[in-house]
């Protein structure tokens, strides 16, 4: 029996691929969203107060270094500006001389144009008498000599003016570079100080209290070391005085020439003036780049103090450390300069007993402090 054809309509095929892709996309998007929310909701661990203090101290030190770079660039800029101004004045003076020489040449040229170029024989025949010819001839010879000198002067002034102009251009280029360094240093200081302020602003009241306690302990330890140095220095002085006294008792012991007395007395007088000035600045604010009289940075204070004693010292810590005589910490005397950190970015004035007067950092005032508050680099006696 023949098979009958089916009258059922064939079932349409259903594509399931697209929905699967859609579900996968939704799932991935959900996972990504959850991951992002987790990342936002779970920030990294908050830094310890000790780490914040270390970071802030380091930022202040970096700001101190940038301040010295700023001071150096500012001083160089001022020096270069004075040089450029002097050169521009010189160029203007040379231009005046060149213009004078040019006018002289112009006068001769105009005279020659008016008189024309007449041969000597024609001049002889056209002269009223032979004597007047010879007089005129001698005058022309002298005129020619003056013309030659005028030409020589013009050329000399031209060369000198060109040389000074070139020198002025080079000096202006140097000034531009120096001023760019000045701007960069200023921005660097502001950046470091801004970072330090941001870190401190994020501390809670409890964390700020802990930070203050850490600071007190640091100051106490520095003071303890200063007291130890004061004791060692006092003992050394007592021993030196005893030896001098014994030497004076020996026959002929008191008959020295006294060659060092005047020098020591002069140094003591200068040191007293330095310290008197420094003490008078206590309480004034630290401002980076400041040299007084209302505020100071560290090297601005030391420079001003020694200037009050009649001694000019350089502006930056990097230059101040190169002057005078190097002194060991144990041999420090009042007025000596003590430098800090490996990069020599800070300086203070030794006042005795292990203490100094210095302009510490932004937000602080000029004050007395132990020289052991910061790592010591070295010390000098300016005069």
C-alpha positions as CSV (number, residue, x, y, z in Angstrom):
1,X,0.0,0.0,0.0
2,X,1.5,3.3,-1.0
3,X,2.6,5.6,1.7
4,X,0.5,8.6,2.2
5,X,2.1,12.0,2.2
6,X,2.1,13.9,5.5
7,X,-0.1,17.0,5.6
8,X,1.7,18.4,8.7
9,X,3.6,21.6,8.2
10,X,7.3,21.2,8.9
11,X,8.4,22.8,12.3
12,X,10.4,25.9,11.7
13,X,14.0,25.8,13.0
14,X,14.6,28.1,15.9
15,X,18.0,29.9,16.1
16,X,19.3,29.9,19.7
17,X,22.7,31.4,19.1
18,X,21.8,35.0,19.4
19,X,20.1,34.8,22.7
20,X,23.0,32.8,24.1
21,X,25.4,35.6,23.1
22,X,23.1,38.2,24.7
23,X,23.0,36.3,28.0
24,X,26.8,36.0,28.0
25,X,27.2,39.7,27.4
26,X,24.8,40.5,30.2
27,X,26.7,38.1,32.5
28,X,30.0,39.6,31.7
29,X,28.7,43.1,32.1
30,X,27.3,42.2,35.5
31,X,30.7,40.7,36.6
32,X,32.5,43.8,35.4
33,X,30.1,46.1,37.2
34,X,30.4,44.1,40.4
35,X,34.2,44.2,40.1
36,X,34.2,47.9,39.6
37,X,31.9,48.4,42.6
38,X,34.2,46.2,44.7
39,X,37.2,48.2,43.7
40,X,35.5,51.5,44.6
41,X,34.1,50.1,47.8
42,X,37.4,48.6,49.0
43,X,40.2,51.2,48.8
44,X,43.7,50.3,49.8
45,X,44.8,50.3,53.5
46,X,45.2,53.8,55.0
47,X,48.9,54.7,55.6
48,X,50.1,54.7,59.2
49,X,50.7,58.0,61.0
50,X,54.4,57.2,61.1
51,X,54.5,56.7,57.3
52,X,52.6,60.0,56.9
53,X,55.1,61.8,59.1
54,X,58.0,60.3,57.2
55,X,56.4,61.3,53.9
56,X,55.6,64.8,55.0
57,X,59.2,65.3,56.4
58,X,60.6,64.1,53.1
59,X,58.3,66.5,51.1
60,X,59.4,69.4,53.3
61,X,63.1,68.4,52.7
62,X,62.5,68.2,49.0
63,X,60.8,71.6,49.2
64,X,63.9,72.9,51.0
65,X,66.1,71.6,48.2
66,X,63.8,73.2,45.6
67,X,63.9,76.4,47.6
68,X,67.7,76.5,47.4
69,X,67.4,75.9,43.6
70,X,64.9,78.8,43.5
71,X,67.3,81.0,45.5
72,X,70.2,80.1,43.2
73,X,68.2,80.8,40.1
74,X,66.8,84.1,41.5
75,X,70.3,85.3,42.4
76,X,71.7,84.2,39.0
77,X,68.7,85.9,37.3
78,X,69.4,89.2,39.1
79,X,73.1,89.1,38.3
80,X,72.4,88.3,34.6
81,X,69.7,91.0,34.4
82,X,72.3,93.6,35.7
83,X,74.8,92.3,33.1
84,X,72.2,92.6,30.3
85,X,71.2,96.1,31.4
86,X,74.8,97.2,31.4
87,X,75.4,95.6,27.9
88,X,72.3,97.3,26.5
89,X,73.5,100.6,27.9
90,X,76.9,99.9,26.2
91,X,75.2,99.0,23.0
92,X,73.2,102.3,23.1
93,X,76.4,104.2,23.7
94,X,78.1,102.4,20.8
95,X,75.2,103.2,18.6
96,X,75.5,106.9,19.4
97,X,79.3,106.8,18.6
98,X,78.5,104.9,15.4
99,X,75.9,107.5,14.4
100,X,78.4,110.3,15.2
101,X,81.0,108.6,12.9
102,X,78.4,108.1,10.2
103,X,77.4,111.8,10.4
104,X,81.0,112.9,10.1
105,X,81.4,110.7,7.0
106,X,78.2,112.1,5.6
107,X,79.6,115.7,6.1
108,X,82.7,114.8,4.1
109,X,80.7,113.1,1.4
110,X,78.4,116.1,1.0
111,X,81.4,118.5,0.8
112,X,83.0,116.3,-1.8
113,X,79.8,116.2,-3.8
114,X,79.5,120.0,-3.7
115,X,83.1,120.7,-4.6
116,X,83.4,118.0,-7.1
117,X,86.6,116.0,-7.9
118,X,89.0,118.5,-9.6
119,X,92.5,117.5,-10.6
120,X,95.3,119.3,-8.8
121,X,96.6,120.9,-12.1
122,X,93.2,122.4,-12.8
123,X,92.9,123.7,-9.3
124,X,96.3,125.4,-9.7
125,X,95.3,127.1,-12.9
126,X,91.9,128.1,-11.5
127,X,93.3,129.5,-8.3
128,X,93.5,133.3,-7.9
129,X,97.3,133.1,-7.2
130,X,99.8,130.3,-6.6
131,X,99.9,130.9,-2.9
132,X,96.2,130.4,-2.5
133,X,96.6,127.1,-4.4
134,X,99.2,125.9,-2.0
135,X,97.2,126.9,1.0
136,X,94.2,125.1,-0.4
137,X,96.2,122.1,-1.2
138,X,97.5,121.8,2.3
139,X,94.0,122.2,3.6
140,X,92.8,119.4,1.3
141,X,95.6,117.1,2.5
142,X,94.5,117.7,6.1
143,X,90.9,117.1,5.1
144,X,91.9,113.8,3.5
145,X,93.7,112.8,6.7
146,X,90.7,113.6,8.8
147,X,88.5,111.7,6.3
148,X,90.7,108.6,6.7
149,X,90.5,108.9,10.4
150,X,86.7,109.3,10.2
151,X,86.5,106.1,8.1
152,X,88.7,104.2,10.5
153,X,86.7,105.4,13.5
154,X,83.5,104.5,11.8
155,X,84.7,100.9,11.1
156,X,86.1,100.6,14.6
157,X,82.8,101.7,16.2
158,X,80.9,99.4,13.8
159,X,82.9,96.3,14.8
160,X,82.6,97.2,18.5
161,X,78.8,97.8,18.3
162,X,78.3,94.5,16.5
163,X,80.3,92.7,19.1
164,X,78.4,94.3,22.0
165,X,75.1,93.5,20.3
166,X,76.1,89.8,20.0
167,X,77.2,89.7,23.6
168,X,73.9,91.3,24.7
169,X,71.9,88.7,22.6
170,X,73.8,85.8,24.3
171,X,73.2,87.4,27.7
172,X,69.5,87.7,27.0
173,X,69.4,84.1,26.0
174,X,71.1,83.1,29.3
175,X,68.7,85.3,31.2
176,X,65.7,83.6,29.6
177,X,67.1,80.2,30.5
178,X,67.7,81.3,34.1
179,X,64.2,82.7,34.4
180,X,62.8,79.4,33.1
181,X,64.7,77.6,35.8
182,X,63.4,80.1,38.3
183,X,59.8,79.3,37.3
184,X,60.4,75.6,37.4
185,X,62.0,75.7,40.9
186,X,59.1,77.8,42.2
187,X,56.5,75.4,40.8
188,X,58.5,72.5,42.3
189,X,58.4,74.1,45.8
190,X,54.7,74.8,45.5
191,X,54.0,71.3,44.4
192,X,55.9,69.7,47.3
193,X,54.3,71.9,49.9
194,X,50.9,71.2,48.4
195,X,51.4,67.5,48.6
196,X,52.5,67.8,52.3
197,X,49.4,69.9,53.1
198,X,47.1,67.4,51.4
199,X,48.6,64.5,53.4
200,X,48.2,66.4,56.7
201,X,44.6,67.5,55.8
202,X,43.5,63.8,55.5
203,X,44.5,63.0,59.1
204,X,41.8,62.6,61.7
205,X,41.9,64.4,65.0
206,X,43.2,61.2,66.7
207,X,45.9,60.8,64.0
208,X,47.0,64.4,64.4
209,X,47.3,63.9,68.1
210,X,49.5,60.8,67.5
211,X,51.6,62.8,65.0
212,X,52.1,65.5,67.6
213,X,53.2,62.9,70.1
214,X,55.7,61.5,67.6
215,X,57.0,65.0,67.1
216,X,57.4,65.6,70.8
217,X,59.4,62.4,71.2
218,X,61.6,63.4,68.3
219,X,62.2,66.8,69.9
220,X,63.0,65.2,73.3
221,X,65.5,62.9,71.8
222,X,67.2,65.7,69.9
223,X,67.3,67.8,73.1
224,X,68.9,64.9,75.0
225,X,71.7,64.7,72.5
226,X,72.1,68.5,72.6
227,X,72.5,68.3,76.4
228,X,75.1,65.6,76.0
229,X,77.1,67.7,73.5
230,X,76.9,70.7,75.9
231,X,78.4,68.6,78.7
232,X,81.2,67.3,76.5
233,X,81.9,70.8,75.3
234,X,81.9,72.2,78.8
235,X,84.3,69.5,80.0
236,X,86.6,70.1,77.0
237,X,86.6,73.8,77.8
238,X,87.3,73.2,81.5
239,X,90.2,71.0,80.6
240,X,91.6,73.5,78.1
241,X,91.3,76.3,80.7
242,X,93.1,74.1,83.3
243,X,96.0,73.3,80.9
244,X,96.3,77.0,80.1
245,X,96.4,77.9,83.7
246,X,99.0,75.3,84.5
247,X,101.1,76.5,81.5
248,X,100.9,80.0,82.8
249,X,102.3,78.9,86.2
250,X,105.4,77.5,84.6
251,X,108.5,79.7,84.3
252,X,108.2,81.8,81.2
253,X,104.7,80.4,80.6
254,X,103.0,83.8,80.5
255,X,105.4,85.5,78.1
256,X,103.6,84.6,74.9
257,X,103.4,87.0,72.0
258,X,99.7,87.1,72.1
259,X,99.4,86.9,68.3
260,X,96.1,85.0,68.4
261,X,94.3,87.2,71.0
262,X,93.2,89.9,68.5
263,X,91.9,87.4,66.1
264,X,89.9,85.4,68.7
265,X,88.5,88.6,70.1
266,X,87.4,89.8,66.7
267,X,85.7,86.4,65.9
268,X,83.9,86.5,69.3
269,X,82.6,90.0,68.6
270,X,81.3,89.0,65.2
271,X,79.7,85.9,66.6
272,X,78.0,87.9,69.3
273,X,76.5,90.2,66.6
274,X,75.4,87.3,64.5
275,X,73.5,85.7,67.5
276,X,72.1,89.1,68.6
277,X,70.6,89.5,65.1
278,X,69.3,85.9,65.0
279,X,67.6,86.1,68.4
280,X,65.8,89.3,67.3
281,X,64.2,87.3,64.4
282,X,62.8,84.6,66.6
283,X,59.0,84.3,66.0
284,X,59.1,85.6,62.5
285,X,57.6,83.2,59.9
286,X,59.5,81.0,57.5
287,X,58.7,81.9,53.9
288,X,60.6,80.1,51.2
289,X,62.8,82.5,49.1
290,X,62.5,85.3,51.8
291,X,65.6,87.2,53.0
292,X,63.9,89.5,55.6
293,X,63.2,91.6,57.3
294,X,59.6,90.3,57.9
295,X,60.3,86.7,57.1
296,X,63.1,84.3,56.2
297,X,64.0,81.0,54.7
298,X,66.9,79.1,56.3
299,X,69.8,80.5,54.2
300,X,68.2,83.9,54.1
301,X,68.4,84.1,57.9
302,X,72.0,83.0,58.0
303,X,73.0,85.4,55.3
304,X,71.3,88.3,57.0
305,X,72.7,87.4,60.4
306,X,76.3,87.4,59.2
307,X,75.7,90.6,57.2
308,X,74.7,92.2,60.5
309,X,78.2,91.3,61.7
310,X,79.8,92.9,58.7
311,X,80.5,89.7,56.8
312,X,78.9,89.0,53.4
313,X,78.2,85.3,52.7
314,X,76.5,83.7,49.7
315,X,72.8,83.3,49.3
316,X,72.3,79.5,49.1
317,X,73.2,76.7,51.5
318,X,75.2,75.0,48.7
319,X,77.5,78.1,48.5
320,X,77.5,78.9,52.2
321,X,78.9,75.5,53.0
322,X,82.0,76.2,50.9
323,X,83.1,79.3,52.8
324,X,85.2,79.8,55.9
325,X,86.7,76.9,57.8
326,X,85.2,73.4,58.3
327,X,84.4,72.6,61.9
328,X,83.7,69.3,63.7
329,X,80.5,69.1,65.6
330,X,82.4,68.7,68.9
331,X,84.3,72.0,68.2
332,X,81.3,74.1,67.3
333,X,81.3,77.7,68.6
334,X,78.4,80.3,68.7
335,X,77.9,81.8,65.3
336,X,79.0,78.7,63.3
337,X,76.8,77.5,60.5
338,X,75.4,73.9,60.8
339,X,74.2,72.2,57.6
340,X,71.7,69.3,57.4
341,X,70.8,66.4,55.1
342,X,73.0,64.8,52.4
343,X,71.8,67.4,49.8
344,X,72.7,70.3,52.2
345,X,69.2,71.7,51.9
346,X,69.0,73.3,55.4
347,X,71.2,75.5,57.6
348,X,71.0,76.9,61.1
349,X,73.2,79.2,63.4
350,X,74.8,77.5,66.3
351,X,74.1,79.3,69.6
352,X,75.9,77.0,72.0
353,X,75.0,74.0,74.2
354,X,74.0,71.9,71.2
355,X,71.3,74.4,70.1
356,X,70.8,76.5,67.1
357,X,68.6,79.3,65.8
358,X,67.0,78.6,62.4
359,X,64.1,79.2,60.1
360,X,62.7,75.6,60.1
361,X,60.0,75.1,57.4
362,X,56.7,76.4,56.0
363,X,54.2,76.9,58.7
364,X,56.8,77.4,61.4
365,X,58.6,80.4,62.8
366,X,62.2,81.2,63.4
367,X,63.1,79.4,66.7
368,X,65.7,77.7,68.8
369,X,66.1,74.0,68.4
370,X,68.6,71.2,68.9
371,X,71.1,70.7,66.1
372,X,70.2,66.9,66.4
373,X,66.6,67.5,65.2
374,X,67.8,66.8,61.7
375,X,70.7,64.7,60.3
376,X,73.9,66.9,60.4
377,X,75.9,67.2,57.2
378,X,78.7,69.4,58.5
379,X,79.6,72.8,59.8
380,X,81.6,75.9,58.9
381,X,83.0,79.0,60.6
382,X,82.5,81.8,58.2
383,X,84.9,84.2,59.8
